[in-house]
Structures are given as structure tokens and as C-alpha cells.
């Protein structure tokens, strides 16, 4: 017998969300656009252009006074965000109202309305004013609303309708059509679900109740997703923008060049290393591509890599930045809120998965370069690391954030201190962090955060409806029935659902959508809560490289000059071993630093690393020389057994990999000298 949502939504269901559900990165994601990429709007993602000297987000063809207005409003937004999260004391609803006012106002000014190819400026200004008004209405009426025991007026309902319509339109402009349409379907389900036959029927929700819960209480558009976006996510976006102004991206590229530029496939390894380093402060796949890719992709092409491979390597490496602590994708902060744990736990859990992901990327690049006979940059052409005495201090803000969160401070406090330390270390650099650069960084950071903010606000409507109707629990229960209680089948269904939803949703919204309805089912079937949510989070992030909608891949294609789909499919092939990592952490939660016993952690990481390396070798088909198909197959099977936890599978995996290596070496020695690869 299937569970009916009416069983979970009896009359009198209160205004407070009693099962705070589990959750729903945006067209560009996600979290932060870190670096120095010039971006021209209107866009749905990041469009790198020739001038990468500064980050600038400006509506195309905007008049000068509008550009100045945007700068002032976004700067005020940034300063308010810093003050309200670090220094000031403000009620959550009033703070949410101010954030909604700033966000809607900036979205309508930044993403223009066009008709016949021309911008309709008066319409944008009117919508911006209305957007500010609905946010300020919440700010000024929330005290009255609570003191009168939620007594409502006609104006409350009018403003609620207006707020929802403006949120949908702003989401359409800043994020895309899919995320703008989904809340409409959920709203219709909330209002008319009592007429839906079958298991999804509920007792019905009055329109007045729906409007109030979506607008004047801490659910709906002011729910947990918006609360997270207006605190952790917003501050870390600003931190990344300031750090980008300080020149840290150039430092990461220089360090990566020095470490790996000279080796086989050096430029591709530079992409992997520099993107991993950028990932520690960015959390945005497209932003990583736009910053590091502008340097690494041309260098890879110059040394002989095909354009599609060069773009794919950068896309894969940059996507890993979303799971690279300390600053991860926006969904990571929401995950911490849903699980009710400190962000420190999420950050710690991501260490091993991120390490395995980049091991896979690095060795795939290495053996592909060996297979193609591509060498690195001559050592004589690698410039020395100049001015390192001062530039090394650029890493201090990252260390400050890591140490702060390890010591138990909140992410908001750590981000605030990180921004202060960024300003201080920027003052001692050769290219000093001037007041103008600081203000520009804050303004750009606020505008960069708009897509993540709108994704979270719109997703809040979906989360609110799931809480009101019990829809999440109904779907969760029936997924258990569909999978027959088998965890592996449920994981496969979850992975497919994540990748399908990612075709139209940014990573943050995709995570919230899947986690709120499916993660509870995974937990009931035996997965730990952290592993279940991390599984969904990982597949939501990796959607940046999976076609048909692959923001990181398409951004890299724009730089490399290859066809977008070619880059996306090549990226999926390179990242193939990485698709196994989420399954690994569910079955072996010790890799998330859970249930750690003695040396089990070291053994699990060692065998998983060896398995990841040989999965890459099997995929490329090259070790000492080109591998026979049967040898490649043995590498893949052995690698899979090594990745699966358990001493029996480890022994079997080692035996199969060793047998494959022996056969591979014997075949290599039998080759004629002129066929032996160098």
C-alpha cells in the first residue's frame, strides 16, 4: 500500500515547518565568481572575453548614469550584507526583507527587458522599484505581523502576490526559465492538490494561507535556503571577489606552472592544480574556468592537446572546485543547515572526495599526454616565482578561514575575518589593493551573487510547498517502494534524477530539489545522513560537465574554440572515475571522516586512490605503452574492486591489477624498439 500525502497533512497543519525537510548553484553557480574575468550581461552563464584584466558585470549598452547607479546599489548591498551578518543585530525576517529588496532591485536593473533588440529602461526601473518595495514591506511590517498574532490585512495579500510574481520574473532573468516555472507547478499543487487523484492528493490549502506562508513568515521565499544565501553564501562571494582583486589567481597559476609545467602534459596538469587551488576560495565551476582557463587552455593547445581535450580538462578540473574545501559550492552551506551541523563537518567530509576527484583528473591527463607523446613546457621557459616573499601572504586569508572554522567559529565570522585579512595582505603587495579595488570587488561580488540568491529564493517556494503538503515524505516513501528497499538501486535512481534535473536547474537548486524528496529515503535504507546528502550534492555539482546543459564545459568551449558538445562528452570521459566516488562514500562513510576506527581510514584512502589511478589508466589505455583491450578491462575491474570497501574486494582488486600490469609489461617488452613509446 502506497503512502498518501493526505496522511501527512491533516487539517490544522501549523505555520511552522515541522519536518524541516532536506533540501534544493545557478546557471553560473553557483556561489561565487572569483577571479578577474570581465563578464558582459545579459547572460545565463559566464561568457569570457578577451579582456580578463578585471571582473565587471554590467548590462550591455547601459547608459552611464545606470552603470553608476548599479555600482552604488550593489556596493550598498555588499556593505549591508557585511554589517548585518557580522556587526549589526537584526531580526531574521527584517534582514530577509532587506536582502529581497536589494536582490530584486539589482536583478531587474542588471538583466534588462528587451523588445525589438532595444532595452525598455522605464519598465526595468519600475520593476526594480517594485522589487525594492516588496522587500521593504516585509522589513516594516514584520513586527506588526508578529505582535498582532499574525492578523492579516488586504495589503498583506496584495504584496504577497506581487512579491511572488516579481520573484518568478527575476528568477527567469537571472537563472533561467526552468527554475522560474517549477515554483509555479508547486504552487498550483499546493492550491489544487486536493483535487489530484491517487497518492499525491492532500487536504487542500487555502490561498490566503498559502500567500502568508510564502511571504510573511520564515518559510517560502524567506525560508532556510534564503537564510543561508543571505548569510554564508553572500559573505563568501564577497570574500572571493576581494581575494580575486588581490591577485591570488595569478599566484595559483604561477605555482601550478612551477610544480607541473615541465612534466608530460604539463599545461593540462597546471589546469588541474590551479583549478584545485582556485576551488579552495571559489566554489564556482564556471568562474574557475573563466579565470584559470584563460591561461591554461591556450597553453594546452600550444603544446599539442586537441581543443576539445584542452577545454574538457579545464572544465573537469574547475568543476572539482565546487567540492574543494574550505569554500565549496553554495549547496554545501545549505547542506549544513539542513543537517543541523556546523559547516566545519561538511568541509572535513569533502577532503577525501575532492582528493580522489583530482587524483582521477591528474592521472588521466598524465597518461593521455604520455599516450600522445606530449611533453611539458621546457624548464628554461618557465619563469621564476617572482616576489614570493610578499605574494605568499595572499594565502593567509584562506588559512584564516580554515583555522577559524576548525576552531569552531561560524562561517559568517570566518568569512568576515577573511575579508579583513585579505585587505591587510593586499596592502603589502607590489600591486597594492587600493580603496578603489576594494570597492570594485565588493560591488562586483554583490552583483555576482545575484544568480545564487535568486536560485535560493525561488527554491524556497518549492521547499515551502513540500513542507506544507508533505510531498517530500510521500515521494521519499514511494522511492523506497520503487527500489524494493535496495540501497544501490535507490542510489542509481538518485544519480539519474540529479543529472536529469541539472539539465534545467543550477547546482544549488538541483541539490535542494533532489535532497528534499530523496535523501530521506536513502537515509531510511541505511545511508548515513551526511553520506546521503553528500551523494546528492556531488552529483548536483558534477552536472556542470554533463550534457546537454553543462555550464563549465560550455564556458571552456568558448575559450578553446571547440564545439560545446564535444567538450562536454570528453569531460564526462575524463571524469568517469569520479562518478564512482559518491557511491564509494555512501558504502564507506569512513571517507567522510565518519565512524573512523584506527588505521581503517588510511587503508580506505590508499585503496581508493590506487583504484582511482588504475581506473584512469584503464580509461586512457596507456601505461608503459598502449594497453591491450583485455588489459584495460582488467584495470577497470581491479580498480572497481579496490574502490569498493572491504578487505576481500581489496585483495581481489590488487591481484587483478597486478596481473594486468604484468601482462602489460611483458607485452611492452616484446614490442619492437621503434614502436615502444617514450
matplotlib code that plots the C-alpha trace (Angstrom):
import matplotlib.pyplot as plt

x = [0.0, 1.4, 1.6, -0.8, 0.2, -3.1, -1.9, 0.8, -1.2, -4.2, -6.3, -4.8, -1.2, 0.6, 2.5, 5.9, 7.6, 7.6, 9.7, 12.2, 12.7, 16.0, 16.6, 17.1, 24.3, 22.6, 23.2, 26.6, 26.5, 26.7, 28.4, 31.0, 32.7, 36.2, 39.0, 39.4, 37.0, 35.2, 31.6, 29.1, 25.4, 22.7, 23.9, 22.8, 26.3, 29.8, 31.0, 34.7, 36.0, 39.4, 39.9, 40.4, 42.1, 39.2, 35.8, 33.0, 29.3, 27.4, 24.3, 25.2, 24.7, 23.7, 23.8, 26.5, 24.1, 22.7, 26.2, 26.9, 23.5, 24.3, 27.7, 26.2, 23.3, 25.5, 28.1, 25.4, 24.1, 27.6, 28.1, 24.7, 25.4, 28.7, 27.1, 24.0, 26.0, 29.0, 28.5, 24.8, 21.9, 18.7, 15.7, 15.8, 12.6, 13.7, 17.1, 15.4, 13.3, 16.3, 18.1, 15.0, 14.7, 18.4, 18.3, 15.2, 16.2, 19.6, 18.3, 15.8, 18.5, 21.2, 19.2, 17.3, 14.0, 14.3, 11.9, 13.0, 16.6, 16.3, 16.2, 12.9, 14.6, 11.4, 10.0, 13.2, 13.2, 9.6, 10.1, 13.3, 11.3, 8.5, 11.1, 12.6, 9.1, 8.0, 11.2, 10.9, 7.2, 8.4, 11.0, 8.5, 5.5, 7.1, 7.0, 3.3, 2.5, 4.1, 2.7, -0.9, -0.6, -0.4, -3.5, -3.5, -4.8, -5.8, -2.5, -0.6, -2.2, -1.6, 2.1, 2.4, 1.0, 3.2, 6.3, 5.8, 5.3, 8.4, 10.4, 9.4, 10.3, 13.6, 14.4, 13.6, 16.0, 18.9, 18.7, 16.6, 13.1, 13.1, 13.6, 11.1, 8.4, 9.0, 7.7, 4.6, 3.8, 4.5, 2.3, -0.6, -0.1, -0.4, -3.6, -5.3, -3.7, -6.9, -8.2, -5.3, -6.3, -4.1, -1.1, -0.3, -3.7, -3.6, -6.4, -6.0, -4.5, -6.4, -5.0, -4.7, -2.8, -0.5, 0.3, 1.1, 3.4, 5.2, 5.8, 5.3, 6.8, 10.2, 9.2, 8.7, 10.8, 12.3, 12.9, 16.1, 17.5, 17.2, 18.5, 21.6, 22.1, 21.8, 24.5, 27.1, 26.9, 26.8, 29.7, 31.9, 31.0, 32.3, 35.4, 36.2, 35.7, 38.1, 40.6, 40.4, 41.2, 44.3, 45.9, 45.7, 44.5, 47.8, 49.7, 47.9, 48.7, 52.4, 52.7, 50.9, 53.2, 56.3, 55.1, 54.0, 54.5, 57.7, 56.3, 54.4, 51.2, 52.4, 49.8, 46.9, 48.4, 48.6, 44.9, 44.2, 46.4, 45.5, 41.8, 42.1, 43.7, 41.1, 38.5, 39.6, 38.2, 35.7, 33.1, 32.0, 32.9, 32.2, 34.2, 37.2, 37.0, 36.9, 39.9, 42.3, 41.1, 42.0, 45.6, 45.7, 43.5, 45.7, 48.8, 47.4, 46.6, 50.0, 51.7, 49.6, 46.4, 43.2, 40.9, 38.1, 40.5, 42.0, 38.6, 37.4, 40.4, 39.8, 36.0, 36.6, 39.3, 37.2, 34.1, 36.1, 36.4, 32.8, 33.6, 37.0, 37.1, 37.1, 34.8, 32.6, 29.5, 26.6, 24.7, 27.3, 26.2, 22.6, 23.5, 25.0, 21.7, 19.5, 21.6, 21.9, 25.7, 28.5, 30.0, 33.2, 31.7, 30.9, 34.3, 36.0, 33.8, 34.8, 38.5, 38.8, 36.2, 37.9, 41.3, 40.1, 38.4, 41.6, 43.8, 41.5, 41.8, 45.6, 46.4, 44.0, 45.8, 49.3, 48.7, 46.8, 49.8, 52.2, 49.9, 50.1, 53.8, 53.2, 55.8, 55.6, 56.9, 60.7, 62.2, 64.1, 60.8, 59.1, 59.5, 60.7, 58.2, 58.7, 58.2, 57.2, 58.2, 55.2, 52.9, 52.9, 50.9, 48.0, 47.3, 46.8, 43.1, 42.5, 44.3, 42.4, 39.1, 40.3, 41.7, 38.6, 36.2, 38.3, 38.4, 34.6, 33.8, 30.8, 31.3, 30.0, 32.6, 35.3, 34.4, 34.3, 37.8, 38.9, 37.9, 39.7, 42.9, 42.5, 42.6, 45.6, 47.7, 46.6, 48.2, 51.7, 51.6, 53.6, 50.2, 48.5, 44.9, 43.7, 40.4, 39.1, 39.9, 38.2, 35.0, 35.0, 35.5, 32.6, 30.3, 31.2, 30.8, 27.3, 26.3, 27.9, 25.9, 22.5, 22.1, 22.8, 20.5, 17.6, 18.1, 17.8, 14.8, 12.9, 13.8, 12.4, 8.9, 9.4, 10.7, 7.8, 5.3, 6.9, 6.7, 3.0, 1.8, 4.1, 5.1, 8.7, 7.8, 5.4, 8.0, 10.6, 8.4, 7.5, 11.1, 11.8, 8.9, 10.2, 13.7, 12.4, 14.4, 17.7, 20.1, 22.2, 19.1, 17.9, 21.4, 21.2, 17.7, 19.0, 22.0, 19.8, 17.3, 20.1, 21.6, 18.2, 17.1, 20.5, 19.6, 17.4, 18.5, 21.6, 23.6, 22.2, 18.5, 19.2, 20.6, 17.6, 15.1, 16.6, 17.7, 14.4, 12.5, 15.0, 17.7, 15.3, 14.7, 18.4, 18.8, 15.9, 17.6, 20.9, 22.9, 24.2, 22.6, 25.8, 26.6, 23.1, 23.2, 26.8, 25.8, 23.2, 25.5, 28.2, 26.0, 24.5, 28.0, 29.2, 26.2, 28.4, 30.1, 27.3, 25.4, 23.0, 23.4, 27.0, 27.9, 31.6, 32.1, 30.4, 32.4, 35.6, 34.4, 34.1, 37.8, 39.1, 37.2, 35.9, 32.3, 30.4, 29.1, 32.5, 34.0, 31.1, 31.4, 35.2, 34.9, 32.5, 35.1, 37.9, 35.7, 34.4, 36.3, 34.8, 31.3, 32.1, 33.2, 29.7, 28.8, 32.0, 31.4, 27.8, 29.1, 32.2, 31.3, 34.7, 35.9, 33.7, 35.6, 32.7, 33.0, 36.8, 38.5, 42.3, 44.1, 40.9, 40.8, 44.4, 43.7, 40.4, 42.0, 45.1, 43.0, 40.5, 43.4, 45.1, 41.7, 41.1, 44.5, 44.0, 40.5, 42.1, 44.8, 42.1, 40.1, 43.1, 44.6, 48.2, 50.9, 54.3, 52.8, 49.4, 47.4, 45.5, 41.7, 41.8, 44.4, 42.4, 39.3, 41.3, 42.5, 38.9, 37.6, 40.5, 40.1, 36.4, 37.1, 39.8, 37.3, 34.6, 35.3, 36.2, 39.4, 38.2, 37.5, 40.8, 42.8, 40.9, 41.4, 45.2, 45.5, 43.7, 45.5, 48.9, 48.1, 47.2, 50.4, 52.5, 50.8, 51.1, 54.8, 55.5, 53.7, 55.6, 58.9, 58.0, 57.3, 59.8, 62.1, 60.6, 57.1, 58.0, 56.6, 59.0]
y = [0.0, 3.4, 6.3, 9.2, 12.7, 13.4, 11.2, 13.7, 16.9, 16.8, 19.9, 22.4, 21.8, 24.7, 27.6, 26.2, 23.7, 20.6, 18.4, 20.8, 18.7, 18.2, 20.4, 22.1, 26.8, 28.5, 28.9, 30.1, 28.8, 28.8, 30.6, 33.0, 34.3, 34.6, 35.9, 38.6, 37.9, 40.6, 39.5, 41.2, 40.8, 39.8, 36.2, 32.9, 31.8, 33.3, 34.4, 35.0, 37.7, 38.8, 41.3, 39.3, 42.1, 42.8, 41.5, 43.6, 42.8, 45.5, 45.4, 45.6, 49.1, 50.6, 54.4, 55.9, 57.0, 53.5, 52.0, 54.4, 53.6, 49.8, 50.4, 52.3, 50.0, 46.9, 48.5, 49.4, 45.8, 44.4, 46.8, 45.9, 42.2, 42.6, 44.7, 42.6, 39.3, 40.5, 43.7, 44.5, 42.8, 42.3, 40.1, 37.3, 38.4, 42.1, 41.1, 38.8, 41.7, 43.9, 41.2, 40.6, 44.3, 44.6, 41.4, 42.1, 45.7, 44.7, 41.8, 44.0, 46.6, 44.2, 41.8, 44.1, 43.7, 44.0, 44.4, 44.7, 44.5, 47.6, 47.8, 49.1, 51.1, 52.5, 49.0, 47.8, 50.8, 50.3, 46.6, 47.4, 49.9, 47.3, 44.7, 47.0, 47.8, 44.2, 43.6, 46.8, 46.0, 42.8, 44.9, 47.4, 45.1, 42.0, 43.5, 44.4, 41.0, 39.1, 41.5, 41.1, 37.3, 37.1, 39.2, 39.9, 42.8, 43.1, 44.9, 41.9, 39.6, 42.1, 42.5, 38.7, 38.2, 40.9, 39.5, 36.0, 37.4, 39.5, 36.6, 34.4, 37.1, 37.9, 34.1, 33.8, 36.7, 35.7, 31.9, 30.7, 29.5, 26.1, 27.3, 30.1, 27.6, 24.9, 27.0, 27.7, 24.0, 23.5, 26.5, 25.0, 21.7, 23.4, 25.2, 22.4, 19.2, 18.2, 17.5, 15.4, 11.7, 9.0, 9.1, 12.8, 14.1, 16.3, 18.0, 21.4, 24.7, 28.0, 30.7, 33.1, 30.6, 29.8, 33.5, 34.2, 31.2, 32.1, 35.8, 36.9, 34.0, 32.4, 29.8, 30.2, 33.0, 33.7, 30.1, 28.2, 28.5, 32.3, 32.5, 30.5, 32.5, 35.9, 34.9, 32.2, 32.3, 36.0, 36.7, 34.0, 35.5, 38.9, 37.2, 35.5, 38.8, 40.7, 37.9, 37.9, 41.6, 40.9, 38.8, 35.4, 33.8, 34.8, 33.3, 30.0, 29.8, 30.6, 28.0, 25.3, 26.2, 25.8, 22.5, 20.6, 22.8, 20.9, 17.3, 15.3, 17.2, 19.9, 22.6, 20.2, 19.4, 23.2, 23.4, 20.6, 22.1, 25.8, 24.9, 22.9, 25.8, 28.3, 25.9, 26.5, 30.0, 29.9, 27.2, 28.1, 25.9, 28.5, 31.1, 28.8, 28.1, 31.8, 32.6, 29.7, 28.5, 31.8, 30.9, 27.1, 26.3, 28.3, 26.8, 23.2, 23.8, 25.3, 22.1, 19.8, 18.9, 19.0, 21.9, 19.7, 17.9, 21.1, 22.6, 19.3, 19.1, 22.7, 22.0, 18.9, 20.5, 23.6, 21.6, 19.9, 23.3, 23.0, 20.1, 21.5, 22.9, 25.3, 27.3, 24.9, 25.3, 27.2, 24.0, 22.9, 25.7, 24.7, 21.1, 22.2, 24.0, 21.0, 18.5, 20.8, 20.5, 23.1, 23.9, 22.5, 19.0, 19.5, 20.9, 18.0, 15.5, 16.9, 16.5, 12.8, 13.0, 16.2, 14.5, 11.4, 13.6, 15.5, 12.3, 10.9, 14.1, 14.4, 10.9, 10.8, 13.9, 12.3, 9.1, 10.8, 13.1, 10.0, 8.3, 11.3, 11.8, 15.4, 16.9, 19.9, 23.4, 23.5, 24.3, 27.2, 28.8, 28.5, 31.9, 32.0, 32.7, 36.4, 38.4, 35.3, 36.9, 39.1, 37.1, 34.1, 36.3, 36.1, 32.6, 34.0, 34.8, 31.1, 29.9, 32.3, 30.9, 27.3, 27.8, 29.9, 27.2, 24.4, 26.3, 26.3, 29.9, 30.3, 30.5, 34.1, 35.2, 33.3, 35.0, 38.4, 37.9, 36.5, 39.7, 41.9, 39.8, 40.0, 43.8, 43.8, 41.4, 43.3, 46.4, 44.9, 43.6, 45.2, 45.8, 47.2, 46.6, 50.2, 51.6, 51.7, 48.0, 47.1, 49.0, 47.5, 44.0, 44.4, 45.8, 43.1, 40.4, 41.6, 41.5, 38.1, 36.7, 37.6, 34.3, 32.2, 34.5, 34.2, 30.4, 30.1, 32.4, 30.6, 27.2, 28.4, 28.3, 24.7, 23.8, 25.6, 23.7, 20.4, 21.2, 22.4, 19.4, 16.5, 15.9, 15.3, 12.4, 10.9, 10.8, 9.6, 6.7, 5.7, 5.8, 3.2, 1.1, 1.5, 0.4, -2.5, -1.3, -1.8, 1.0, 0.6, 0.9, 3.9, 5.5, 4.9, 6.5, 9.4, 9.9, 9.8, 12.2, 14.6, 14.6, 15.0, 17.9, 19.5, 19.9, 22.9, 23.8, 25.3, 23.1, 24.7, 24.3, 20.8, 19.8, 21.2, 19.6, 16.1, 16.2, 17.3, 14.4, 11.6, 12.0, 10.8, 7.6, 6.9, 7.5, 5.1, 2.4, 2.6, 5.6, 8.0, 11.4, 13.1, 10.5, 10.7, 14.4, 14.4, 11.9, 14.3, 17.3, 15.6, 14.8, 18.2, 19.7, 17.3, 18.4, 21.3, 19.0, 16.6, 17.4, 18.6, 21.5, 21.7, 25.3, 24.6, 22.6, 25.2, 28.0, 26.1, 25.5, 29.2, 29.7, 26.6, 27.1, 23.6, 22.5, 22.6, 19.1, 17.7, 19.3, 18.1, 14.5, 14.5, 15.9, 13.1, 10.6, 12.2, 12.5, 8.9, 7.6, 10.5, 9.2, 6.3, 8.4, 9.2, 5.5, 4.8, 7.3, 6.0, 2.5, 3.6, 6.7, 6.5, 8.5, 11.4, 11.1, 9.3, 6.1, 6.4, 3.4, 3.0, 2.7, 1.9, 5.5, 5.3, 1.9, 3.0, 6.2, 4.2, 1.5, 4.1, 6.2, 3.2, 2.2, 5.7, 5.8, 2.5, 3.4, 6.4, 4.1, 1.8, 4.7, 6.1, 2.8, 3.6, 2.6, 1.6, 1.7, 1.2, -1.4, -4.3, -4.2, -7.2, -5.4, -2.2, -4.2, -5.9, -2.5, -1.2, -4.3, -4.3, -0.6, -1.0, -3.8, -1.6, 1.3, -0.9, -1.1, -4.4, -6.4, -9.2, -6.9, -5.1, -8.3, -9.3, -5.9, -5.9, -9.4, -8.4, -5.1, -6.8, -9.5, -6.8, -4.9, -8.0, -8.8, -5.2, -5.1, -8.4, -7.1, -3.8, -5.6, -7.7, -4.7, -3.6, -0.8, 1.6, 1.0, 1.5, 4.8, 7.1]
z = [0.0, -1.0, 1.3, 0.6, 1.3, 3.0, 5.8, 6.5, 6.1, 8.4, 8.9, 11.2, 10.0, 11.7, 10.2, 11.4, 9.2, 11.4, 9.2, 8.1, 5.0, 3.4, 0.6, -3.3, -7.8, -10.9, -14.1, -13.4, -9.8, -8.0, -5.4, -6.4, -9.4, -8.2, -10.2, -12.8, -15.6, -17.4, -17.9, -20.1, -19.4, -20.2, -19.9, -18.4, -17.7, -17.7, -21.1, -21.1, -23.4, -24.5, -21.6, -18.4, -16.5, -14.3, -13.2, -14.3, -14.6, -16.5, -18.6, -22.3, -23.7, -20.3, -20.0, -17.8, -15.1, -14.8, -14.5, -11.6, -10.0, -10.3, -8.7, -5.8, -5.1, -5.3, -3.1, -0.6, -0.8, -0.1, 2.9, 4.3, 3.9, 5.8, 8.5, 9.1, 9.2, 11.2, 13.2, 13.4, 15.1, 13.1, 13.2, 10.6, 8.8, 8.6, 7.3, 4.8, 3.6, 3.0, 1.1, -1.1, -1.7, -2.8, -4.8, -6.8, -7.4, -8.8, -10.9, -12.8, -13.4, -14.4, -16.6, -18.9, -20.7, -24.4, -27.2, -30.9, -29.7, -27.5, -23.8, -22.2, -19.5, -17.9, -17.4, -15.7, -13.4, -12.5, -11.7, -9.7, -7.6, -7.0, -6.1, -3.5, -2.3, -1.6, 0.4, 2.4, 3.1, 4.9, 6.7, 8.1, 8.7, 10.3, 13.8, 13.4, 12.0, 14.9, 17.6, 16.3, 16.3, 12.6, 11.9, 8.2, 6.0, 2.4, 1.7, 3.0, 0.4, -2.4, -1.6, -1.2, -4.8, -6.1, -4.3, -5.8, -9.3, -9.1, -7.7, -10.6, -13.2, -11.5, -11.4, -15.1, -15.9, -13.6, -13.6, -16.5, -17.5, -15.8, -12.2, -12.9, -14.0, -11.3, -8.4, -10.4, -10.6, -6.9, -6.1, -8.2, -6.5, -3.1, -4.1, -6.0, -4.7, -3.0, -6.5, -7.6, -7.6, -6.1, -3.7, -4.2, -3.0, 0.1, 2.1, 0.4, 1.3, 1.3, -1.0, 2.0, 4.0, 1.0, 0.4, 4.1, 4.5, 1.3, 2.1, 5.7, 7.8, 7.7, 5.1, 1.4, -0.1, 3.4, 4.2, 5.1, 1.6, 1.5, 5.1, 4.1, 0.9, 2.7, 5.2, 4.5, 0.7, 0.3, 2.6, 0.9, -2.5, -1.3, 0.2, -3.1, -5.0, -2.7, -2.9, -6.6, -6.7, -4.5, -7.3, -5.8, -9.1, -10.8, -7.8, -8.2, -11.9, -11.2, -8.5, -10.7, -13.6, -11.4, -9.9, -13.0, -16.1, -17.1, -16.9, -19.5, -20.4, -18.1, -19.2, -18.5, -15.1, -14.5, -15.2, -12.6, -9.9, -10.4, -10.6, -7.4, -5.7, -7.1, -5.8, -2.2, -2.5, -5.3, -5.3, -8.8, -11.7, -14.4, -12.5, -12.3, -16.0, -16.8, -14.6, -14.8, -18.2, -19.9, -19.2, -19.2, -22.3, -24.8, -23.2, -23.6, -27.2, -27.8, -26.6, -28.8, -27.0, -29.1, -28.4, -27.2, -24.8, -23.5, -22.8, -21.2, -18.8, -17.6, -17.2, -15.2, -13.0, -12.5, -11.5, -8.8, -7.2, -6.1, -3.7, -2.7, 0.9, 2.5, 0.2, -1.7, -3.9, -2.5, -1.8, 0.7, 3.1, 2.6, 3.4, 6.7, 7.6, 6.6, 8.5, 11.5, 11.7, 11.6, 8.2, 9.7, 9.4, 5.7, 5.0, 6.7, 4.9, 1.5, 1.8, 0.7, -2.2, -3.5, -3.3, -5.2, -7.8, -8.6, -8.5, -11.2, -13.3, -12.8, -13.8, -16.7, -18.0, -17.3, -19.2, -22.0, -22.5, -22.5, -25.0, -27.3, -26.7, -25.5, -23.3, -21.0, -21.1, -21.3, -17.9, -19.3, -20.4, -17.0, -15.3, -11.7, -9.0, -8.6, -5.5, -3.5, -0.2, -0.4, -2.6, -0.2, 2.2, -0.2, 1.2, 4.7, 4.2, 3.1, 6.1, 8.4, 7.1, 7.6, 11.1, 12.1, 11.2, 12.6, 15.9, 15.9, 14.7, 12.4, 8.6, 8.7, 11.3, 9.4, 6.1, 7.8, 9.3, 5.9, 4.2, 6.7, 6.3, 2.5, 2.7, 5.1, 3.0, -0.2, 1.2, 1.2, -2.3, -5.2, -6.9, -3.8, -3.0, -3.2, -1.9, -5.5, -5.9, -2.6, -3.5, -7.0, -5.6, -3.1, -5.8, -8.3, -5.6, -4.8, -8.5, -8.9, -6.0, -7.7, -9.5, -6.4, -4.4, -6.9, -7.1, -3.4, -3.1, -5.8, -4.4, -1.1, -2.6, -3.6, -0.2, 1.5, -0.6, 0.2, 3.9, 3.7, 1.7, 2.9, -0.7, 0.2, 2.5, 0.0, -2.8, -0.4, 0.7, -2.8, -4.0, -1.3, -2.7, -6.3, -5.4, -3.4, -0.4, -2.3, -1.5, -4.7, -6.9, -4.9, -5.4, -9.2, -9.3, -7.3, -9.5, -12.6, -11.1, -10.2, -13.7, -15.3, -13.1, -13.7, -17.3, -16.4, -12.8, -11.4, -8.9, -5.8, -6.9, -8.2, -4.8, -2.9, -5.2, -5.0, -1.4, 0.0, -1.6, -2.0, 0.7, 3.5, 1.5, 1.2, 5.0, 5.8, 3.6, 5.6, 4.3, 6.9, 6.7, 5.7, 3.1, 1.6, 1.3, 0.1, -2.6, -3.9, -3.5, -5.5, -8.5, -8.4, -8.8, -11.5, -13.6, -14.7, -17.1, -18.1, -21.4, -22.6, -20.1, -19.0, -17.9, -17.2, -20.4, -22.5, -20.9, -21.6, -25.2, -25.7, -24.7, -26.5, -29.8, -29.7, -30.1, -26.8, -27.0, -27.9, -24.8, -22.6, -23.8, -23.5, -20.0, -19.0, -20.2, -18.2, -15.1, -15.4, -12.4, -10.4, -11.0, -8.7, -5.8, -4.5, -4.4, -2.6, 0.2, 0.8, 1.3, 3.1, 5.2, 6.8, 3.8, 5.1, 8.5, 10.0, 12.1, 11.9, 13.6, 13.9, 10.6, 8.6, 7.3, 5.8, 4.3, 2.7, 1.3, 0.0, -1.8, -3.2, -4.5, -6.2, -7.7, -9.0, -10.6, -12.4, -13.4, -15.2, -16.8, -18.0, -19.5, -21.3, -22.3, -21.7, -19.1, -20.4, -23.9, -25.4, -23.5, -25.0, -24.6, -22.2, -20.0, -20.0, -18.9, -16.1, -14.9, -14.7, -12.9, -10.5, -9.9, -9.2, -6.6, -5.0, -4.7, -3.2, 0.6, 2.2, 2.6, 0.3, -2.6, -2.0, -2.2, -5.4, -6.9, -6.1, -7.7, -10.9, -11.3, -10.6, -13.2, -15.7, -15.0, -15.5, -18.8, -19.9, -19.1, -20.9, -24.0, -23.8, -23.7, -26.7, -28.9, -31.5, -30.3, -32.9, -31.5, -27.9, -26.6, -24.8]

ax = plt.figure().add_subplot(projection="3d")
ax.plot(x, y, z, "-o")
ax.set_aspect("equal")
plt.show()
